[in-house]
């Protein structure tokens, strides 16, 4: 059986999906982008600032699910520009110290024209 996860400390879904789903001892987050849940806006315009906001959003969703970034087993990262890879990695590495498995790809466009999006699978 699965359970929807919702927290007001992360942005509301901008489509017909949940912030995360708990199932089988894991939590599967939807991709988080750099929306500040307090304002509903993308507040940062740099890859560093947006990556920081994404990590805050993911941390809030995982905490609501009874998990954390330290329990991540897999991440999928999307970048609007692969030239941001090094700067993204610098911030990402501060948060994912357990070094989960990861995929990172460049995409043509992300929602709200943000610079990055990250989704996580973590143990509960």
Phi and psi restraints in degrees (range 20) as a CNS / XPLOR table:
assign (resid 1 and name C) (resid 2 and name N)
       (resid 2 and name CA) (resid 2 and name C) 1.0 -108.1 20.0 2
assign (resid 2 and name N) (resid 2 and name CA)
       (resid 2 and name C) (resid 3 and name N) 1.0 160.6 20.0 2
assign (resid 2 and name C) (resid 3 and name N)
       (resid 3 and name CA) (resid 3 and name C) 1.0 -136.8 20.0 2
assign (resid 3 and name N) (resid 3 and name CA)
       (resid 3 and name C) (resid 4 and name N) 1.0 129.7 20.0 2
assign (resid 3 and name C) (resid 4 and name N)
       (resid 4 and name CA) (resid 4 and name C) 1.0 -73.0 20.0 2
assign (resid 4 and name N) (resid 4 and name CA)
       (resid 4 and name C) (resid 5 and name N) 1.0 145.7 20.0 2
assign (resid 4 and name C) (resid 5 and name N)
       (resid 5 and name CA) (resid 5 and name C) 1.0 -115.5 20.0 2
assign (resid 5 and name N) (resid 5 and name CA)
       (resid 5 and name C) (resid 6 and name N) 1.0 133.9 20.0 2
assign (resid 5 and name C) (resid 6 and name N)
       (resid 6 and name CA) (resid 6 and name C) 1.0 -143.5 20.0 2
assign (resid 6 and name N) (resid 6 and name CA)
       (resid 6 and name C) (resid 7 and name N) 1.0 136.3 20.0 2
assign (resid 6 and name C) (resid 7 and name N)
       (resid 7 and name CA) (resid 7 and name C) 1.0 -139.1 20.0 2
assign (resid 7 and name N) (resid 7 and name CA)
       (resid 7 and name C) (resid 8 and name N) 1.0 143.2 20.0 2
assign (resid 7 and name C) (resid 8 and name N)
       (resid 8 and name CA) (resid 8 and name C) 1.0 -76.6 20.0 2
assign (resid 8 and name N) (resid 8 and name CA)
       (resid 8 and name C) (resid 9 and name N) 1.0 -7.7 20.0 2
assign (resid 8 and name C) (resid 9 and name N)
       (resid 9 and name CA) (resid 9 and name C) 1.0 -86.4 20.0 2
assign (resid 9 and name N) (resid 9 and name CA)
       (resid 9 and name C) (resid 10 and name N) 1.0 7.0 20.0 2
assign (resid 9 and name C) (resid 10 and name N)
       (resid 10 and name CA) (resid 10 and name C) 1.0 -136.5 20.0 2
assign (resid 10 and name N) (resid 10 and name CA)
       (resid 10 and name C) (resid 11 and name N) 1.0 159.8 20.0 2
assign (resid 10 and name C) (resid 11 and name N)
       (resid 11 and name CA) (resid 11 and name C) 1.0 -61.8 20.0 2
assign (resid 11 and name N) (resid 11 and name CA)
       (resid 11 and name C) (resid 12 and name N) 1.0 146.2 20.0 2
assign (resid 11 and name C) (resid 12 and name N)
       (resid 12 and name CA) (resid 12 and name C) 1.0 -63.8 20.0 2
assign (resid 12 and name N) (resid 12 and name CA)
       (resid 12 and name C) (resid 13 and name N) 1.0 151.0 20.0 2
assign (resid 12 and name C) (resid 13 and name N)
       (resid 13 and name CA) (resid 13 and name C) 1.0 -60.1 20.0 2
assign (resid 13 and name N) (resid 13 and name CA)
       (resid 13 and name C) (resid 14 and name N) 1.0 139.7 20.0 2
assign (resid 13 and name C) (resid 14 and name N)
       (resid 14 and name CA) (resid 14 and name C) 1.0 -99.2 20.0 2
assign (resid 14 and name N) (resid 14 and name CA)
       (resid 14 and name C) (resid 15 and name N) 1.0 18.9 20.0 2
assign (resid 14 and name C) (resid 15 and name N)
       (resid 15 and name CA) (resid 15 and name C) 1.0 -159.4 20.0 2
assign (resid 15 and name N) (resid 15 and name CA)
       (resid 15 and name C) (resid 16 and name N) 1.0 -169.8 20.0 2
assign (resid 15 and name C) (resid 16 and name N)
       (resid 16 and name CA) (resid 16 and name C) 1.0 -82.7 20.0 2
assign (resid 16 and name N) (resid 16 and name CA)
       (resid 16 and name C) (resid 17 and name N) 1.0 68.6 20.0 2
assign (resid 16 and name C) (resid 17 and name N)
       (resid 17 and name CA) (resid 17 and name C) 1.0 -152.8 20.0 2
assign (resid 17 and name N) (resid 17 and name CA)
       (resid 17 and name C) (resid 18 and name N) 1.0 170.6 20.0 2
assign (resid 17 and name C) (resid 18 and name N)
       (resid 18 and name CA) (resid 18 and name C) 1.0 -100.9 20.0 2
assign (resid 18 and name N) (resid 18 and name CA)
       (resid 18 and name C) (resid 19 and name N) 1.0 157.4 20.0 2
assign (resid 18 and name C) (resid 19 and name N)
       (resid 19 and name CA) (resid 19 and name C) 1.0 -60.8 20.0 2
assign (resid 19 and name N) (resid 19 and name CA)
       (resid 19 and name C) (resid 20 and name N) 1.0 -36.3 20.0 2
assign (resid 19 and name C) (resid 20 and name N)
       (resid 20 and name CA) (resid 20 and name C) 1.0 -165.8 20.0 2
assign (resid 20 and name N) (resid 20 and name CA)
       (resid 20 and name C) (resid 21 and name N) 1.0 165.1 20.0 2
assign (resid 20 and name C) (resid 21 and name N)
       (resid 21 and name CA) (resid 21 and name C) 1.0 -132.5 20.0 2
assign (resid 21 and name N) (resid 21 and name CA)
       (resid 21 and name C) (resid 22 and name N) 1.0 133.0 20.0 2
assign (resid 21 and name C) (resid 22 and name N)
       (resid 22 and name CA) (resid 22 and name C) 1.0 -97.1 20.0 2
assign (resid 22 and name N) (resid 22 and name CA)
       (resid 22 and name C) (resid 23 and name N) 1.0 131.6 20.0 2
assign (resid 22 and name C) (resid 23 and name N)
       (resid 23 and name CA) (resid 23 and name C) 1.0 -161.4 20.0 2
assign (resid 23 and name N) (resid 23 and name CA)
       (resid 23 and name C) (resid 24 and name N) 1.0 138.3 20.0 2
assign (resid 23 and name C) (resid 24 and name N)
       (resid 24 and name CA) (resid 24 and name C) 1.0 57.4 20.0 2
assign (resid 24 and name N) (resid 24 and name CA)
       (resid 24 and name C) (resid 25 and name N) 1.0 33.3 20.0 2
assign (resid 24 and name C) (resid 25 and name N)
       (resid 25 and name CA) (resid 25 and name C) 1.0 82.5 20.0 2
assign (resid 25 and name N) (resid 25 and name CA)
       (resid 25 and name C) (resid 26 and name N) 1.0 8.1 20.0 2
assign (resid 25 and name C) (resid 26 and name N)
       (resid 26 and name CA) (resid 26 and name C) 1.0 -127.8 20.0 2
assign (resid 26 and name N) (resid 26 and name CA)
       (resid 26 and name C) (resid 27 and name N) 1.0 160.7 20.0 2
assign (resid 26 and name C) (resid 27 and name N)
       (resid 27 and name CA) (resid 27 and name C) 1.0 -120.0 20.0 2
assign (resid 27 and name N) (resid 27 and name CA)
       (resid 27 and name C) (resid 28 and name N) 1.0 132.7 20.0 2
assign (resid 27 and name C) (resid 28 and name N)
       (resid 28 and name CA) (resid 28 and name C) 1.0 -114.1 20.0 2
assign (resid 28 and name N) (resid 28 and name CA)
       (resid 28 and name C) (resid 29 and name N) 1.0 109.6 20.0 2
assign (resid 28 and name C) (resid 29 and name N)
       (resid 29 and name CA) (resid 29 and name C) 1.0 -85.6 20.0 2
assign (resid 29 and name N) (resid 29 and name CA)
       (resid 29 and name C) (resid 30 and name N) 1.0 150.2 20.0 2
assign (resid 29 and name C) (resid 30 and name N)
       (resid 30 and name CA) (resid 30 and name C) 1.0 -73.8 20.0 2
assign (resid 30 and name N) (resid 30 and name CA)
       (resid 30 and name C) (resid 31 and name N) 1.0 162.9 20.0 2
assign (resid 30 and name C) (resid 31 and name N)
       (resid 31 and name CA) (resid 31 and name C) 1.0 -61.5 20.0 2
assign (resid 31 and name N) (resid 31 and name CA)
       (resid 31 and name C) (resid 32 and name N) 1.0 132.6 20.0 2
assign (resid 31 and name C) (resid 32 and name N)
       (resid 32 and name CA) (resid 32 and name C) 1.0 -105.0 20.0 2
assign (resid 32 and name N) (resid 32 and name CA)
       (resid 32 and name C) (resid 33 and name N) 1.0 136.5 20.0 2
assign (resid 32 and name C) (resid 33 and name N)
       (resid 33 and name CA) (resid 33 and name C) 1.0 -114.7 20.0 2
assign (resid 33 and name N) (resid 33 and name CA)
       (resid 33 and name C) (resid 34 and name N) 1.0 179.2 20.0 2
assign (resid 33 and name C) (resid 34 and name N)
       (resid 34 and name CA) (resid 34 and name C) 1.0 -85.1 20.0 2
assign (resid 34 and name N) (resid 34 and name CA)
       (resid 34 and name C) (resid 35 and name N) 1.0 48.5 20.0 2
assign (resid 34 and name C) (resid 35 and name N)
       (resid 35 and name CA) (resid 35 and name C) 1.0 -91.3 20.0 2
assign (resid 35 and name N) (resid 35 and name CA)
       (resid 35 and name C) (resid 36 and name N) 1.0 128.8 20.0 2
assign (resid 35 and name C) (resid 36 and name N)
       (resid 36 and name CA) (resid 36 and name C) 1.0 -78.0 20.0 2
assign (resid 36 and name N) (resid 36 and name CA)
       (resid 36 and name C) (resid 37 and name N) 1.0 118.6 20.0 2
assign (resid 36 and name C) (resid 37 and name N)
       (resid 37 and name CA) (resid 37 and name C) 1.0 -63.7 20.0 2
assign (resid 37 and name N) (resid 37 and name CA)
       (resid 37 and name C) (resid 38 and name N) 1.0 -22.4 20.0 2
assign (resid 37 and name C) (resid 38 and name N)
       (resid 38 and name CA) (resid 38 and name C) 1.0 -71.6 20.0 2
assign (resid 38 and name N) (resid 38 and name CA)
       (resid 38 and name C) (resid 39 and name N) 1.0 -32.7 20.0 2
assign (resid 38 and name C) (resid 39 and name N)
       (resid 39 and name CA) (resid 39 and name C) 1.0 -112.5 20.0 2
assign (resid 39 and name N) (resid 39 and name CA)
       (resid 39 and name C) (resid 40 and name N) 1.0 -22.2 20.0 2
assign (resid 39 and name C) (resid 40 and name N)
       (resid 40 and name CA) (resid 40 and name C) 1.0 78.3 20.0 2
assign (resid 40 and name N) (resid 40 and name CA)
       (resid 40 and name C) (resid 41 and name N) 1.0 9.8 20.0 2
assign (resid 40 and name C) (resid 41 and name N)
       (resid 41 and name CA) (resid 41 and name C) 1.0 -116.1 20.0 2
assign (resid 41 and name N) (resid 41 and name CA)
       (resid 41 and name C) (resid 42 and name N) 1.0 158.7 20.0 2
assign (resid 41 and name C) (resid 42 and name N)
       (resid 42 and name CA) (resid 42 and name C) 1.0 -81.2 20.0 2
assign (resid 42 and name N) (resid 42 and name CA)
       (resid 42 and name C) (resid 43 and name N) 1.0 111.5 20.0 2
assign (resid 42 and name C) (resid 43 and name N)
       (resid 43 and name CA) (resid 43 and name C) 1.0 -90.9 20.0 2
assign (resid 43 and name N) (resid 43 and name CA)
       (resid 43 and name C) (resid 44 and name N) 1.0 -28.6 20.0 2
assign (resid 43 and name C) (resid 44 and name N)
       (resid 44 and name CA) (resid 44 and name C) 1.0 -102.4 20.0 2
assign (resid 44 and name N) (resid 44 and name CA)
       (resid 44 and name C) (resid 45 and name N) 1.0 149.4 20.0 2
assign (resid 44 and name C) (resid 45 and name N)
       (resid 45 and name CA) (resid 45 and name C) 1.0 -117.9 20.0 2
assign (resid 45 and name N) (resid 45 and name CA)
       (resid 45 and name C) (resid 46 and name N) 1.0 8.5 20.0 2
assign (resid 45 and name C) (resid 46 and name N)
       (resid 46 and name CA) (resid 46 and name C) 1.0 -112.0 20.0 2
assign (resid 46 and name N) (resid 46 and name CA)
       (resid 46 and name C) (resid 47 and name N) 1.0 156.9 20.0 2
assign (resid 46 and name C) (resid 47 and name N)
       (resid 47 and name CA) (resid 47 and name C) 1.0 -61.6 20.0 2
assign (resid 47 and name N) (resid 47 and name CA)
       (resid 47 and name C) (resid 48 and name N) 1.0 -36.6 20.0 2
assign (resid 47 and name C) (resid 48 and name N)
       (resid 48 and name CA) (resid 48 and name C) 1.0 -64.7 20.0 2
assign (resid 48 and name N) (resid 48 and name CA)
       (resid 48 and name C) (resid 49 and name N) 1.0 -48.4 20.0 2
assign (resid 48 and name C) (resid 49 and name N)
       (resid 49 and name CA) (resid 49 and name C) 1.0 -64.4 20.0 2
assign (resid 49 and name N) (resid 49 and name CA)
       (resid 49 and name C) (resid 50 and name N) 1.0 -40.8 20.0 2
assign (resid 49 and name C) (resid 50 and name N)
       (resid 50 and name CA) (resid 50 and name C) 1.0 -69.1 20.0 2
assign (resid 50 and name N) (resid 50 and name CA)
       (resid 50 and name C) (resid 51 and name N) 1.0 -38.9 20.0 2
assign (resid 50 and name C) (resid 51 and name N)
       (resid 51 and name CA) (resid 51 and name C) 1.0 -63.8 20.0 2
assign (resid 51 and name N) (resid 51 and name CA)
       (resid 51 and name C) (resid 52 and name N) 1.0 -41.1 20.0 2
assign (resid 51 and name C) (resid 52 and name N)
       (resid 52 and name CA) (resid 52 and name C) 1.0 -58.0 20.0 2
assign (resid 52 and name N) (resid 52 and name CA)
       (resid 52 and name C) (resid 53 and name N) 1.0 -44.7 20.0 2
assign (resid 52 and name C) (resid 53 and name N)
       (resid 53 and name CA) (resid 53 and name C) 1.0 -66.4 20.0 2
assign (resid 53 and name N) (resid 53 and name CA)
       (resid 53 and name C) (resid 54 and name N) 1.0 -40.0 20.0 2
assign (resid 53 and name C) (resid 54 and name N)
       (resid 54 and name CA) (resid 54 and name C) 1.0 -58.9 20.0 2
assign (resid 54 and name N) (resid 54 and name CA)
       (resid 54 and name C) (resid 55 and name N) 1.0 -43.7 20.0 2
assign (resid 54 and name C) (resid 55 and name N)
       (resid 55 and name CA) (resid 55 and name C) 1.0 -65.4 20.0 2
assign (resid 55 and name N) (resid 55 and name CA)
       (resid 55 and name C) (resid 56 and name N) 1.0 -38.1 20.0 2
assign (resid 55 and name C) (resid 56 and name N)
       (resid 56 and name CA) (resid 56 and name C) 1.0 -63.3 20.0 2
assign (resid 56 and name N) (resid 56 and name CA)
       (resid 56 and name C) (resid 57 and name N) 1.0 -43.4 20.0 2
assign (resid 56 and name C) (resid 57 and name N)
       (resid 57 and name CA) (resid 57 and name C) 1.0 -64.3 20.0 2
assign (resid 57 and name N) (resid 57 and name CA)
       (resid 57 and name C) (resid 58 and name N) 1.0 -45.6 20.0 2
assign (resid 57 and name C) (resid 58 and name N)
       (resid 58 and name CA) (resid 58 and name C) 1.0 -61.8 20.0 2
assign (resid 58 and name N) (resid 58 and name CA)
       (resid 58 and name C) (resid 59 and name N) 1.0 -42.4 20.0 2
assign (resid 58 and name C) (resid 59 and name N)
       (resid 59 and name CA) (resid 59 and name C) 1.0 -59.2 20.0 2
assign (resid 59 and name N) (resid 59 and name CA)
       (resid 59 and name C) (resid 60 and name N) 1.0 -41.3 20.0 2
assign (resid 59 and name C) (resid 60 and name N)
       (resid 60 and name CA) (resid 60 and name C) 1.0 -66.2 20.0 2
assign (resid 60 and name N) (resid 60 and name CA)
       (resid 60 and name C) (resid 61 and name N) 1.0 -43.6 20.0 2
assign (resid 60 and name C) (resid 61 and name N)
       (resid 61 and name CA) (resid 61 and name C) 1.0 -65.0 20.0 2
assign (resid 61 and name N) (resid 61 and name CA)
       (resid 61 and name C) (resid 62 and name N) 1.0 -46.0 20.0 2
assign (resid 61 and name C) (resid 62 and name N)
       (resid 62 and name CA) (resid 62 and name C) 1.0 -63.9 20.0 2
assign (resid 62 and name N) (resid 62 and name CA)
       (resid 62 and name C) (resid 63 and name N) 1.0 -39.8 20.0 2
assign (resid 62 and name C) (resid 63 and name N)
       (resid 63 and name CA) (resid 63 and name C) 1.0 -61.5 20.0 2
assign (resid 63 and name N) (resid 63 and name CA)
       (resid 63 and name C) (resid 64 and name N) 1.0 -42.4 20.0 2
assign (resid 63 and name C) (resid 64 and name N)
       (resid 64 and name CA) (resid 64 and name C) 1.0 -61.3 20.0 2
assign (resid 64 and name N) (resid 64 and name CA)
       (resid 64 and name C) (resid 65 and name N) 1.0 -31.1 20.0 2
assign (resid 64 and name C) (resid 65 and name N)
       (resid 65 and name CA) (resid 65 and name C) 1.0 -84.4 20.0 2
assign (resid 65 and name N) (resid 65 and name CA)
       (resid 65 and name C) (resid 66 and name N) 1.0 -3.1 20.0 2
assign (resid 65 and name C) (resid 66 and name N)
       (resid 66 and name CA) (resid 66 and name C) 1.0 84.1 20.0 2
assign (resid 66 and name N) (resid 66 and name CA)
       (resid 66 and name C) (resid 67 and name N) 1.0 26.1 20.0 2
assign (resid 66 and name C) (resid 67 and name N)
       (resid 67 and name CA) (resid 67 and name C) 1.0 -130.8 20.0 2
assign (resid 67 and name N) (resid 67 and name CA)
       (resid 67 and name C) (resid 68 and name N) 1.0 -166.9 20.0 2
assign (resid 67 and name C) (resid 68 and name N)
       (resid 68 and name CA) (resid 68 and name C) 1.0 -162.8 20.0 2
assign (resid 68 and name N) (resid 68 and name CA)
       (resid 68 and name C) (resid 69 and name N) 1.0 170.3 20.0 2
assign (resid 68 and name C) (resid 69 and name N)
       (resid 69 and name CA) (resid 69 and name C) 1.0 -60.9 20.0 2
assign (resid 69 and name N) (resid 69 and name CA)
       (resid 69 and name C) (resid 70 and name N) 1.0 -30.9 20.0 2
assign (resid 69 and name C) (resid 70 and name N)
       (resid 70 and name CA) (resid 70 and name C) 1.0 -66.0 20.0 2
assign (resid 70 and name N) (resid 70 and name CA)
       (resid 70 and name C) (resid 71 and name N) 1.0 -19.9 20.0 2
assign (resid 70 and name C) (resid 71 and name N)
       (resid 71 and name CA) (resid 71 and name C) 1.0 -96.9 20.0 2
assign (resid 71 and name N) (resid 71 and name CA)
       (resid 71 and name C) (resid 72 and name N) 1.0 6.8 20.0 2
assign (resid 71 and name C) (resid 72 and name N)
       (resid 72 and name CA) (resid 72 and name C) 1.0 -66.3 20.0 2
assign (resid 72 and name N) (resid 72 and name CA)
       (resid 72 and name C) (resid 73 and name N) 1.0 137.8 20.0 2
assign (resid 72 and name C) (resid 73 and name N)
       (resid 73 and name CA) (resid 73 and name C) 1.0 -112.5 20.0 2
assign (resid 73 and name N) (resid 73 and name CA)
       (resid 73 and name C) (resid 74 and name N) 1.0 -20.3 20.0 2
assign (resid 73 and name C) (resid 74 and name N)
       (resid 74 and name CA) (resid 74 and name C) 1.0 -155.8 20.0 2
assign (resid 74 and name N) (resid 74 and name CA)
       (resid 74 and name C) (resid 75 and name N) 1.0 137.1 20.0 2
assign (resid 74 and name C) (resid 75 and name N)
       (resid 75 and name CA) (resid 75 and name C) 1.0 -127.1 20.0 2
assign (resid 75 and name N) (resid 75 and name CA)
       (resid 75 and name C) (resid 76 and name N) 1.0 152.9 20.0 2
assign (resid 75 and name C) (resid 76 and name N)
       (resid 76 and name CA) (resid 76 and name C) 1.0 -126.1 20.0 2
assign (resid 76 and name N) (resid 76 and name CA)
       (resid 76 and name C) (resid 77 and name N) 1.0 123.8 20.0 2
assign (resid 76 and name C) (resid 77 and name N)
       (resid 77 and name CA) (resid 77 and name C) 1.0 -118.0 20.0 2
assign (resid 77 and name N) (resid 77 and name CA)
       (resid 77 and name C) (resid 78 and name N) 1.0 136.6 20.0 2
assign (resid 77 and name C) (resid 78 and name N)
       (resid 78 and name CA) (resid 78 and name C) 1.0 -121.2 20.0 2
assign (resid 78 and name N) (resid 78 and name CA)
       (resid 78 and name C) (resid 79 and name N) 1.0 128.3 20.0 2
assign (resid 78 and name C) (resid 79 and name N)
       (resid 79 and name CA) (resid 79 and name C) 1.0 -118.5 20.0 2
assign (resid 79 and name N) (resid 79 and name CA)
       (resid 79 and name C) (resid 80 and name N) 1.0 138.7 20.0 2
assign (resid 79 and name C) (resid 80 and name N)
       (resid 80 and name CA) (resid 80 and name C) 1.0 -74.1 20.0 2
assign (resid 80 and name N) (resid 80 and name CA)
       (resid 80 and name C) (resid 81 and name N) 1.0 -22.0 20.0 2
assign (resid 80 and name C) (resid 81 and name N)
       (resid 81 and name CA) (resid 81 and name C) 1.0 -146.7 20.0 2
assign (resid 81 and name N) (resid 81 and name CA)
       (resid 81 and name C) (resid 82 and name N) 1.0 116.4 20.0 2
assign (resid 81 and name C) (resid 82 and name N)
       (resid 82 and name CA) (resid 82 and name C) 1.0 -65.0 20.0 2
assign (resid 82 and name N) (resid 82 and name CA)
       (resid 82 and name C) (resid 83 and name N) 1.0 -13.7 20.0 2
assign (resid 82 and name C) (resid 83 and name N)
       (resid 83 and name CA) (resid 83 and name C) 1.0 -67.2 20.0 2
assign (resid 83 and name N) (resid 83 and name CA)
       (resid 83 and name C) (resid 84 and name N) 1.0 -15.3 20.0 2
assign (resid 83 and name C) (resid 84 and name N)
       (resid 84 and name CA) (resid 84 and name C) 1.0 -87.3 20.0 2
assign (resid 84 and name N) (resid 84 and name CA)
       (resid 84 and name C) (resid 85 and name N) 1.0 0.9 20.0 2
assign (resid 84 and name C) (resid 85 and name N)
       (resid 85 and name CA) (resid 85 and name C) 1.0 -54.6 20.0 2
assign (resid 85 and name N) (resid 85 and name CA)
       (resid 85 and name C) (resid 86 and name N) 1.0 -49.4 20.0 2
assign (resid 85 and name C) (resid 86 and name N)
       (resid 86 and name CA) (resid 86 and name C) 1.0 -64.3 20.0 2
assign (resid 86 and name N) (resid 86 and name CA)
       (resid 86 and name C) (resid 87 and name N) 1.0 -44.9 20.0 2
assign (resid 86 and name C) (resid 87 and name N)
       (resid 87 and name CA) (resid 87 and name C) 1.0 -65.9 20.0 2
assign (resid 87 and name N) (resid 87 and name CA)
       (resid 87 and name C) (resid 88 and name N) 1.0 -41.0 20.0 2
assign (resid 87 and name C) (resid 88 and name N)
       (resid 88 and name CA) (resid 88 and name C) 1.0 -60.0 20.0 2
assign (resid 88 and name N) (resid 88 and name CA)
       (resid 88 and name C) (resid 89 and name N) 1.0 -48.2 20.0 2
assign (resid 88 and name C) (resid 89 and name N)
       (resid 89 and name CA) (resid 89 and name C) 1.0 -58.7 20.0 2
assign (resid 89 and name N) (resid 89 and name CA)
       (resid 89 and name C) (resid 90 and name N) 1.0 -37.2 20.0 2
assign (resid 89 and name C) (resid 90 and name N)
       (resid 90 and name CA) (resid 90 and name C) 1.0 -58.5 20.0 2
assign (resid 90 and name N) (resid 90 and name CA)
       (resid 90 and name C) (resid 91 and name N) 1.0 -47.1 20.0 2
assign (resid 90 and name C) (resid 91 and name N)
       (resid 91 and name CA) (resid 91 and name C) 1.0 -73.3 20.0 2
assign (resid 91 and name N) (resid 91 and name CA)
       (resid 91 and name C) (resid 92 and name N) 1.0 -47.0 20.0 2
assign (resid 91 and name C) (resid 92 and name N)
       (resid 92 and name CA) (resid 92 and name C) 1.0 -52.0 20.0 2
assign (resid 92 and name N) (resid 92 and name CA)
       (resid 92 and name C) (resid 93 and name N) 1.0 -45.2 20.0 2
assign (resid 92 and name C) (resid 93 and name N)
       (resid 93 and name CA) (resid 93 and name C) 1.0 -63.6 20.0 2
assign (resid 93 and name N) (resid 93 and name CA)
       (resid 93 and name C) (resid 94 and name N) 1.0 -27.0 20.0 2
assign (resid 93 and name C) (resid 94 and name N)
       (resid 94 and name CA) (resid 94 and name C) 1.0 -69.1 20.0 2
assign (resid 94 and name N) (resid 94 and name CA)
       (resid 94 and name C) (resid 95 and name N) 1.0 -28.5 20.0 2
assign (resid 94 and name C) (resid 95 and name N)
       (resid 95 and name CA) (resid 95 and name C) 1.0 -97.5 20.0 2
assign (resid 95 and name N) (resid 95 and name CA)
       (resid 95 and name C) (resid 96 and name N) 1.0 -38.0 20.0 2
assign (resid 95 and name C) (resid 96 and name N)
       (resid 96 and name CA) (resid 96 and name C) 1.0 -101.0 20.0 2
assign (resid 96 and name N) (resid 96 and name CA)
       (resid 96 and name C) (resid 97 and name N) 1.0 68.5 20.0 2
assign (resid 96 and name C) (resid 97 and name N)
       (resid 97 and name CA) (resid 97 and name C) 1.0 -71.7 20.0 2
assign (resid 97 and name N) (resid 97 and name CA)
       (resid 97 and name C) (resid 98 and name N) 1.0 -20.3 20.0 2
assign (resid 97 and name C) (resid 98 and name N)
       (resid 98 and name CA) (resid 98 and name C) 1.0 -80.1 20.0 2
assign (resid 98 and name N) (resid 98 and name CA)
       (resid 98 and name C) (resid 99 and name N) 1.0 -5.8 20.0 2
assign (resid 98 and name C) (resid 99 and name N)
       (resid 99 and name CA) (resid 99 and name C) 1.0 53.1 20.0 2
assign (resid 99 and name N) (resid 99 and name CA)
       (resid 99 and name C) (resid 100 and name N) 1.0 65.5 20.0 2
assign (resid 99 and name C) (resid 100 and name N)
       (resid 100 and name CA) (resid 100 and name C) 1.0 -67.5 20.0 2
assign (resid 100 and name N) (resid 100 and name CA)
       (resid 100 and name C) (resid 101 and name N) 1.0 165.5 20.0 2
assign (resid 100 and name C) (resid 101 and name N)
       (resid 101 and name CA) (resid 101 and name C) 1.0 -59.2 20.0 2
assign (resid 101 and name N) (resid 101 and name CA)
       (resid 101 and name C) (resid 102 and name N) 1.0 150.3 20.0 2
assign (resid 101 and name C) (resid 102 and name N)
       (resid 102 and name CA) (resid 102 and name C) 1.0 -152.1 20.0 2
assign (resid 102 and name N) (resid 102 and name CA)
       (resid 102 and name C) (resid 103 and name N) 1.0 145.7 20.0 2
assign (resid 102 and name C) (resid 103 and name N)
       (resid 103 and name CA) (resid 103 and name C) 1.0 -117.9 20.0 2
assign (resid 103 and name N) (resid 103 and name CA)
       (resid 103 and name C) (resid 104 and name N) 1.0 144.9 20.0 2
assign (resid 103 and name C) (resid 104 and name N)
       (resid 104 and name CA) (resid 104 and name C) 1.0 -142.0 20.0 2
assign (resid 104 and name N) (resid 104 and name CA)
       (resid 104 and name C) (resid 105 and name N) 1.0 121.0 20.0 2
assign (resid 104 and name C) (resid 105 and name N)
       (resid 105 and name CA) (resid 105 and name C) 1.0 -131.5 20.0 2
assign (resid 105 and name N) (resid 105 and name CA)
       (resid 105 and name C) (resid 106 and name N) 1.0 155.2 20.0 2
assign (resid 105 and name C) (resid 106 and name N)
       (resid 106 and name CA) (resid 106 and name C) 1.0 -93.3 20.0 2
assign (resid 106 and name N) (resid 106 and name CA)
       (resid 106 and name C) (resid 107 and name N) 1.0 140.6 20.0 2
assign (resid 106 and name C) (resid 107 and name N)
       (resid 107 and name CA) (resid 107 and name C) 1.0 -126.4 20.0 2
assign (resid 107 and name N) (resid 107 and name CA)
       (resid 107 and name C) (resid 108 and name N) 1.0 161.7 20.0 2
assign (resid 107 and name C) (resid 108 and name N)
       (resid 108 and name CA) (resid 108 and name C) 1.0 -67.8 20.0 2
assign (resid 108 and name N) (resid 108 and name CA)
       (resid 108 and name C) (resid 109 and name N) 1.0 -46.7 20.0 2
assign (resid 108 and name C) (resid 109 and name N)
       (resid 109 and name CA) (resid 109 and name C) 1.0 -150.4 20.0 2
assign (resid 109 and name N) (resid 109 and name CA)
       (resid 109 and name C) (resid 110 and name N) 1.0 146.5 20.0 2
assign (resid 109 and name C) (resid 110 and name N)
       (resid 110 and name CA) (resid 110 and name C) 1.0 -116.4 20.0 2
assign (resid 110 and name N) (resid 110 and name CA)
       (resid 110 and name C) (resid 111 and name N) 1.0 159.6 20.0 2
assign (resid 110 and name C) (resid 111 and name N)
       (resid 111 and name CA) (resid 111 and name C) 1.0 -53.9 20.0 2
assign (resid 111 and name N) (resid 111 and name CA)
       (resid 111 and name C) (resid 112 and name N) 1.0 143.7 20.0 2
assign (resid 111 and name C) (resid 112 and name N)
       (resid 112 and name CA) (resid 112 and name C) 1.0 60.0 20.0 2
assign (resid 112 and name N) (resid 112 and name CA)
       (resid 112 and name C) (resid 113 and name N) 1.0 15.8 20.0 2
assign (resid 112 and name C) (resid 113 and name N)
       (resid 113 and name CA) (resid 113 and name C) 1.0 57.4 20.0 2
assign (resid 113 and name N) (resid 113 and name CA)
       (resid 113 and name C) (resid 114 and name N) 1.0 32.3 20.0 2
assign (resid 113 and name C) (resid 114 and name N)
       (resid 114 and name CA) (resid 114 and name C) 1.0 -72.3 20.0 2
assign (resid 114 and name N) (resid 114 and name CA)
       (resid 114 and name C) (resid 115 and name N) 1.0 170.3 20.0 2
assign (resid 114 and name C) (resid 115 and name N)
       (resid 115 and name CA) (resid 115 and name C) 1.0 -93.4 20.0 2
assign (resid 115 and name N) (resid 115 and name CA)
       (resid 115 and name C) (resid 116 and name N) 1.0 -20.4 20.0 2
assign (resid 115 and name C) (resid 116 and name N)
       (resid 116 and name CA) (resid 116 and name C) 1.0 -153.6 20.0 2
assign (resid 116 and name N) (resid 116 and name CA)
       (resid 116 and name C) (resid 117 and name N) 1.0 158.6 20.0 2
assign (resid 116 and name C) (resid 117 and name N)
       (resid 117 and name CA) (resid 117 and name C) 1.0 -146.4 20.0 2
assign (resid 117 and name N) (resid 117 and name CA)
       (resid 117 and name C) (resid 118 and name N) 1.0 142.5 20.0 2
assign (resid 117 and name C) (resid 118 and name N)
       (resid 118 and name CA) (resid 118 and name C) 1.0 -137.8 20.0 2
assign (resid 118 and name N) (resid 118 and name CA)
       (resid 118 and name C) (resid 119 and name N) 1.0 137.2 20.0 2
assign (resid 118 and name C) (resid 119 and name N)
       (resid 119 and name CA) (resid 119 and name C) 1.0 -121.4 20.0 2
assign (resid 119 and name N) (resid 119 and name CA)
       (resid 119 and name C) (resid 120 and name N) 1.0 155.2 20.0 2
assign (resid 119 and name C) (resid 120 and name N)
       (resid 120 and name CA) (resid 120 and name C) 1.0 -135.9 20.0 2
assign (resid 120 and name N) (resid 120 and name CA)
       (resid 120 and name C) (resid 121 and name N) 1.0 143.6 20.0 2
assign (resid 120 and name C) (resid 121 and name N)
       (resid 121 and name CA) (resid 121 and name C) 1.0 -114.3 20.0 2
assign (resid 121 and name N) (resid 121 and name CA)
       (resid 121 and name C) (resid 122 and name N) 1.0 125.6 20.0 2
assign (resid 121 and name C) (resid 122 and name N)
       (resid 122 and name CA) (resid 122 and name C) 1.0 -137.8 20.0 2
assign (resid 122 and name N) (resid 122 and name CA)
       (resid 122 and name C) (resid 123 and name N) 1.0 155.2 20.0 2
assign (resid 122 and name C) (resid 123 and name N)
       (resid 123 and name CA) (resid 123 and name C) 1.0 -73.4 20.0 2
assign (resid 123 and name N) (resid 123 and name CA)
       (resid 123 and name C) (resid 124 and name N) 1.0 147.5 20.0 2
